[in-house]
Amino acid sequence: MKKIIPTLFCLFIIGAQSTAQNYQKILDSATRYINEKNYGKAINMYTTVLKADTSNAEAYQLRGLAYQEIKDYESAIRDYTSCIKHNPRYWLGYLRRADLFSRLDYYDYALKDYNLALRCTDSADHKEAILVNRGQTKHQMKNAAGAVEDFEAVLKLNPASIAALVNLGALLPDVGKPKEAISHLEKVIKLDSTFEGGYGNLAFLYSELGDYKNALAISNKLLSFKPNEAYALNNRGYIKLKLNDFDGALEDINNSIQQLPGNSYAFKNRGEVYLALKKNKEACSDFQKALKLGFTEQYGDAVEELVKKHCTAPVNASRVQ
């Protein structure tokens, strides 16, 4: 009998390993379906694993992500919750649920889950991911100071984090630190010379500060490798307007509108160019287009003020969508 016990034990180990390998094959197949955006088949594969192993936290987390992709948020939250229930130290389960809560504007729940996720991991990479997402949630909550704090914490973990540098470039002007914002965005460009968000934000910031020469130089670099980027064309058009290059401004803004006809800001900018050229009729037509495209709802009353000052058309057209 003593010889049989180790034999049976080995058989048990082999059986467990075989089962684990089968589960992994199924999960790998599900991942392939996810990559192919065949979420229904992926969900079926994860369900197969969970029927055999009801405590598989990873499968719950992955199925939750698949449900989230098809916008079945109730099922996604249920799976993330099951994931955490079966593995209370699984940081990714908390992060997934937090991100979904944030998307659904349940910010208090999201912040609670981000905090729990941070407590469940000692990995610098994991903490970076959590802090970036928590910072973005705080930004959505209009908590600029809190968001800045999170992104600065990310830079202590990883000074080359492009996500943190870009977000700080956008947020620091809101807390009275535009020069620091420029410094961060310049680091972004050095780290990735083809990252359009870094150039776009930096050009916009220089423009906001009235440094149109540097704004133009940065915009030119961006458009050298993204020549049809609608927002960059529109922004460069505005910069050229400020530099009194009206022909260049019209060319850029017209190209921007051709690429993105629904951008109300481009019509506002082109209207200002027409004003500078003393073409009030064309300017007022563009202002009315900007209003109909929802400029006021997105950006405020600037176009309404231009209409009041320069046009005879009624302002109440601004509320038409």
Sequence and secondary structure as in RCSB ss.txt:
>XXXX:A:sequence
MKKIIPTLFCLFIIGAQSTAQNYQKILDSATRYINEKNYGKAINMYTTVLKADTSNAEAYQLRGLAYQEIKDYES
AIRDYTSCIKHNPRYWLGYLRRADLFSRLDYYDYALKDYNLALRCTDSADHKEAILVNRGQTKHQMKNAAGAVED
FEAVLKLNPASIAALVNLGALLPDVGKPKEAISHLEKVIKLDSTFEGGYGNLAFLYSELGDYKNALAISNKLLSF
KPNEAYALNNRGYIKLKLNDFDGALEDINNSIQQLPGNSYAFKNRGEVYLALKKNKEACSDFQKALKLGFTEQYG
DAVEELVKKHCTAPVNASRVQ
>XXXX:A:secstr
 TTHHHHHHHHHHHHHHHHHHHHHHHHHHHHHHHHTT HHHHHHHHHHHHHH TT HHHHHHHHHHHHHTT HHH
HHHHHHHHHHH TT HHHHHHHHHHHHHTT HHHHHHHHHHHHHT   HHHHHHHHHHHHHHHHHTT HHHHHHH
HHHHHHH TT HHHHHHHHHHGGGGT HHHHHHHHHHHHHH TT HHHHHHHHHHHHHTT HHHHHHHHHHHHHH
 TT HHHHHHHHHHHHHTT HHHHHHHHHHHHHH TT HHHHHHHHHHHHHTT HHHHHHHHHHHHHTTHHHHH 
SHHHHHHHHH  S GGGGG  
